[in-house]
Amino acid sequence: MRALLRALEEASGAQHYYQVYPAVDGVDFLVWAASKIQGTQDTAEFFDRYARAINPNRAWLQPTGSLWGYTGKSDYSKSDSAQTVDPFNGERRTYLVVYPFVKTSDWYMLSRDARQGMMTEHIRLGKRYKTIRQLLLYSFGLQDQEFVVVYEMEDLPLFSDLVHDLRATEARRYTERDSPLQTAIYRPAEDLLRLWSES
């Protein structure tokens, strides 16, 4: 497994590891890889490097899913947020929650002002939970979801409170899907090796 982690780290610009089981059954660990994409071939080259790192380990490694997308400017917030996750800064929180997200077709039929009003409420509520950080990846037409939502936090019950509060916002009516959800615990490479050591 050490050779796998070394190969994965060489394949991407930033690499983070998480323990998933027993928080979620059927998945042992999660790998969060980030790469800076500038040229049109950078995505293909990243996928090639990643496949070359994974494929020699298929005898014991069974990938269960892959979520990906691109970062971009928010359609609904003009200012940068101190709560935005930066995967390249090396500052990881203890807990990670990640899931695919799809809006209903009706959402996109609403006027720009109507959508902005609902998202302003959504953003305002999120800012009340200052210790919870978020990253939104855009994946329209690239995977089955439209977004990948990533949260980092130190306090899981507080995050559950945030999600509970978000359920009561008007924008929730226009959520088609926000599952399957992965809850994971950050583990530096050596800690992950101790958890899932080859024996």
C-alpha angles and dihedrals in degrees: 000000000000090000090052093053091048091051092047092051090053090051099058143039094237129016129189130177130211137186110230107169126107092022088063123021120231097028122083102184142358128220119206111197125180129187132180109243118203109142128053092248096048094092093051091048092049092050090048093052091046094049090050089054094048104038100068088058099053092111090075105009121079115182110215100190148344129215122184144156145142130274118237145159115295116252090214108037123055097189129071115250128225085216094065115116116236109200091193100057096074093231106127126177122220097254133047127190118186133173144156116255132204127182122210120258088246090064092065091048092060120097119265090247093052092051092045092053093053094045091049088058089047093050093045091054092048091053089061087068095062097170094058116088127201140196124190120203120195116222105162109160092358102084136002092275129063096219140016111218118206124188129184124193146149095219118058096184089053090052089051088054090053092052090047090053092046090055088067096055122103092241090065089075087069098053111112098175139356102167159138091052125199121204113191143172121230114245125180111230095262092050091050090051091053090051096047102026122162109251 
